[in-house]
Amino acid sequence: MLCGNGVLGELPDWRNPVIPGMSRPGGRVRVALWLISVVGEGRTFTKTELRSAFPEESQIDRRLRDLRDWGWVIHNSRDDVSLRPEEQRLVKCGVPVWIPHQERPREVGAKSTLNAAERTRIISADDHMCRSCGIAAGEEYEDGFATAKLVLSRRDIVHREGPVTTTRVTLCERCAKGGLSQTADVAGFLAAVEQLSPLERRAFSRWVESGKRVRGEMERLWGYYGTLPADARQEILHDLTSGTE
């Protein structure tokens, strides 16, 4: 069996309850074998297909997410806009977890256990806010039932060049428990930026440099234009288009 990280040899059957060297393969091991044997690197699958393959495993979605700690890269529609909401893609195989005594890959830019100073540094770099929903530490959620508590979560980074690395990102507890995407596709993001017009790209670059979105005059005018009645909008449209001829 060939995977992106090399030849994996003869694989155990993912349906077999017994694997040499293991008393009983867990869900994580069986999911990894299923991904390689049934799905294949670079191909897509759905949550329904995953759950149908493991009807006896109530936590099979979690076992799939566990594979990210072992270097497996799996994208969903948040990571790749070409995917439908129910689809996921096996981007890259990781550590062959079905082989006994395998070690997790060392994280780049993040230790498995962080001390207080390291946690403070990461949260400060993320402006003390959840990098998913934007809520700040101690801020009340819109439903008014709780205030936000920030935690650190692992995040795989797909770079424009080089191997996939893993770092930490600040999330609120709700977003972390929601199982949000654990992959940041830098290469895909930069490819999307390159599709912007020169004017849009300059404006976006200014937002990135300042760390906030700056509302420009065009946006203010567009917002005001949207409040005008149809006759006024038609008059403005005629005037603008006639001026460009």
GUTISE-252535 format. One record per residue (C-alpha): x, y, z; residue number from 1; residue in one letter; chain. Coordinates in steps of 0.05 Angstrom, whole numbers, padded with zeros to 5 digits. Layout:
BEGIN
      u      v      w seq type mol
      X      Y      Z NUM    a   A
...
***
This chain:
BEGIN
      u      v      w seq type mol
  00000  00000  00000   1    m   A
  00028  00068 -00020   2    l   A
  00015  00131  00019   3    c   A
  00044  00201  00011   4    g   A
  00095  00189  00066   5    n   A
  00122  00125  00035   6    g   A
  00106  00052  00024   7    v   A
  00067  00025  00082   8    l   A
  00071 -00049  00064   9    g   A
  00016 -00100  00075  10    e   A
 -00038 -00069  00118  11    l   A
 -00079 -00105  00171  12    p   A
 -00153 -00110  00154  13    d   A
 -00190 -00052  00186  14    w   A
 -00249 -00098  00199  15    r   A
 -00208 -00149  00237  16    n   A
 -00216 -00145  00313  17    p   A
 -00146 -00173  00322  18    v   A
 -00081 -00140  00298  19    i   A
 -00013 -00171  00312  20    p   A
  00020 -00138  00372  21    g   A
 -00046 -00109  00397  22    m   A
 -00096 -00141  00443  23    s   A
 -00152 -00104  00408  24    r   A
 -00145 -00046  00359  25    p   A
 -00179  00017  00383  26    g   A
 -00223  00063  00341  27    g   A
 -00165  00108  00323  28    r   A
 -00125  00050  00293  29    v   A
 -00184  00023  00255  30    r   A
 -00203  00091  00227  31    v   A
 -00132  00102  00202  32    a   A
 -00133  00034  00167  33    l   A
 -00201  00049  00137  34    w   A
 -00178  00116  00111  35    l   A
 -00119  00085  00074  36    i   A
 -00153  00021  00051  37    s   A
 -00221  00048  00032  38    v   A
 -00214  00123  00021  39    v   A
 -00143  00136 -00002  40    g   A
 -00099  00197  00005  41    e   A
 -00126  00257 -00033  42    g   A
 -00197  00228 -00037  43    r   A
 -00261  00249 -00002  44    t   A
 -00310  00213  00044  45    f   A
 -00372  00233  00083  46    t   A
 -00390  00228  00157  47    k   A
 -00446  00180  00137  48    t   A
 -00395  00133  00104  49    e   A
 -00350  00137  00165  50    l   A
 -00406  00121  00214  51    r   A
 -00434  00066  00170  52    s   A
 -00365  00033  00170  53    a   A
 -00363  00034  00246  54    f   A
 -00435  00028  00271  55    p   A
 -00412 -00001  00338  56    e   A
 -00366  00059  00353  57    e   A
 -00406  00116  00384  58    s   A
 -00346  00162  00386  59    q   A
 -00318  00148  00317  60    i   A
 -00318  00223  00297  61    d   A
 -00274  00237  00357  62    r   A
 -00227  00179  00340  63    r   A
 -00220  00210  00271  64    l   A
 -00201  00277  00301  65    r   A
 -00151  00242  00347  66    d   A
 -00110  00224  00286  67    l   A
 -00088  00297  00279  68    r   A
 -00043  00287  00339  69    d   A
 -00007  00234  00298  70    w   A
  00006  00277  00237  71    g   A
 -00056  00260  00197  72    w   A
 -00084  00318  00157  73    v   A
 -00159  00314  00143  74    i   A
 -00196  00374  00113  75    h   A
 -00269  00392  00117  76    n   A
 -00310  00447  00083  77    s   A
 -00281  00500  00129  78    r   A
 -00211  00483  00105  79    d   A
 -00229  00472  00031  80    d   A
 -00288  00510  00001  81    v   A
 -00293  00459 -00055  82    s   A
 -00318  00408 -00004  83    l   A
 -00392  00401  00013  84    r   A
 -00411  00409  00087  85    p   A
 -00417  00333  00096  86    e   A
 -00351  00317  00060  87    e   A
 -00280  00310  00086  88    q   A
 -00215  00296  00050  89    r   A
 -00155  00254  00071  90    l   A
 -00100  00303  00052  91    v   A
 -00040  00268  00083  92    k   A
 -00028  00203  00119  93    c   A
  00008  00208  00185  94    g   A
  00041  00160  00233  95    v   A
  00021  00086  00220  96    p   A
 -00014  00079  00287  97    v   A
 -00029  00005  00276  98    w   A
  00045 -00011  00285  99    i   A
  00061 -00022  00359 100    p   A
  00105  00028  00397 101    h   A
  00096  00085  00348 102    q   A
  00111  00155  00375 103    e   A
  00072  00218  00361 104    r   A
  00109  00268  00316 105    p   A
  00141  00325  00353 106    r   A
  00101  00389  00347 107    e   A
  00134  00448  00314 108    v   A
  00124  00513  00352 109    g   A
  00086  00480  00409 110    a   A
  00105  00432  00465 111    k   A
  00058  00377  00487 112    s   A
  00056  00409  00556 113    t   A
  00058  00485  00563 114    l   A
  00077  00523  00625 115    n   A
  00041  00586  00648 116    a   A
  00089  00634  00614 117    a   A
  00082  00598  00547 118    e   A
  00006  00598  00552 119    r   A
  00006  00672  00568 120    t   A
  00051  00687  00509 121    r   A
  00006  00650  00460 122    i   A
 -00059  00680  00486 123    i   A
 -00027  00750  00485 124    s   A
 -00005  00739  00412 125    a   A
 -00077  00722  00396 126    d   A
 -00100  00788  00428 127    d   A
 -00135  00751  00486 128    h   A
 -00192  00731  00441 129    m   A
 -00220  00668  00409 130    c   A
 -00191  00660  00339 131    r   A
 -00256  00627  00316 132    s   A
 -00314  00670  00341 133    c   A
 -00276  00732  00364 134    g   A
 -00302  00733  00436 135    i   A
 -00254  00760  00488 136    a   A
 -00237  00728  00555 137    a   A
 -00291  00742  00606 138    g   A
 -00339  00770  00554 139    e   A
 -00411  00748  00558 140    e   A
 -00439  00704  00502 141    y   A
 -00499  00731  00463 142    e   A
 -00545  00681  00497 143    d   A
 -00526  00712  00564 144    g   A
 -00517  00644  00598 145    f   A
 -00441  00645  00607 146    a   A
 -00378  00684  00599 147    t   A
 -00320  00663  00554 148    a   A
 -00262  00623  00580 149    k   A
 -00202  00617  00534 150    l   A
 -00164  00552  00522 151    v   A
 -00108  00531  00475 152    l   A
 -00120  00482  00419 153    s   A
 -00074  00447  00370 154    r   A
 -00076  00472  00298 155    r   A
 -00043  00441  00238 156    d   A
 -00014  00491  00189 157    i   A
 -00009  00474  00115 158    v   A
  00046  00520  00090 159    h   A
  00058  00545  00019 160    r   A
  00122  00505  00020 161    e   A
  00150  00453  00067 162    g   A
  00118  00401  00113 163    p   A
  00054  00409  00153 164    v   A
  00070  00436  00223 165    t   A
  00030  00439  00287 166    t   A
  00023  00499  00334 167    t   A
 -00027  00525  00385 168    r   A
 -00084  00574  00376 169    v   A
 -00130  00609  00426 170    t   A
 -00203  00587  00425 171    l   A
 -00260  00596  00474 172    c   A
 -00286  00533  00507 173    e   A
 -00348  00531  00464 174    r   A
 -00311  00533  00398 175    c   A
 -00260  00483  00423 176    a   A
 -00314  00434  00445 177    k   A
 -00350  00444  00379 178    g   A
 -00294  00407  00343 179    g   A
 -00278  00463  00295 180    l   A
 -00227  00454  00241 181    s   A
 -00157  00439  00265 182    q   A
 -00122  00458  00200 183    t   A
 -00099  00527  00177 184    a   A
 -00087  00525  00102 185    d   A
 -00038  00582  00091 186    v   A
 -00024  00560  00019 187    a   A
 -00098  00559  00002 188    g   A
 -00111  00626  00036 189    f   A
 -00054  00660 -00002 190    l   A
 -00078  00630 -00067 191    a   A
 -00147  00662 -00054 192    a   A
 -00114  00729 -00038 193    v   A
 -00078  00726 -00105 194    e   A
 -00145  00726 -00140 195    q   A
 -00163  00794 -00111 196    l   A
 -00157  00856 -00155 197    s   A
 -00097  00901 -00141 198    p   A
 -00142  00951 -00105 199    l   A
 -00173  00897 -00062 200    e   A
 -00106  00866 -00046 201    r   A
 -00077  00933 -00023 202    r   A
 -00137  00945  00022 203    a   A
 -00133  00875  00051 204    f   A
 -00058  00883  00063 205    s   A
 -00072  00946  00103 206    r   A
 -00122  00908  00146 207    w   A
 -00071  00853  00159 208    v   A
 -00016  00903  00176 209    e   A
 -00060  00942  00224 210    s   A
 -00091  00879  00254 211    g   A
 -00162  00904  00242 212    k   A
 -00210  00917  00186 213    r   A
 -00210  00990  00167 214    v   A
 -00277  01015  00141 215    r   A
 -00261  01056  00079 216    g   A
 -00300  01111  00044 217    e   A
 -00324  01063 -00010 218    m   A
 -00355  01017  00042 219    e   A
 -00388  01076  00077 220    r   A
 -00417  01100  00011 221    l   A
 -00440  01030 -00007 222    w   A
 -00476  01023  00060 223    g   A
 -00511  01090  00049 224    y   A
 -00528  01072 -00023 225    y   A
 -00564  01009  00001 226    g   A
 -00611  01052  00043 227    t   A
 -00635  01094 -00015 228    l   A
 -00701  01084 -00051 229    p   A
 -00702  01052 -00120 230    a   A
 -00711  01118 -00158 231    d   A
 -00651  01149 -00124 232    a   A
 -00608  01086 -00136 233    r   A
 -00628  01087 -00210 234    q   A
 -00609  01160 -00216 235    e   A
 -00541  01147 -00184 236    i   A
 -00529  01086 -00228 237    l   A
 -00545  01126 -00291 238    h   A
 -00499  01182 -00270 239    d   A
 -00441  01136 -00253 240    l   A
 -00445  01093 -00315 241    t   A
 -00453  01153 -00362 242    s   A
 -00391  01183 -00331 243    g   A
 -00350  01122 -00350 244    t   A
 -00369  01122 -00424 245    e   A
***
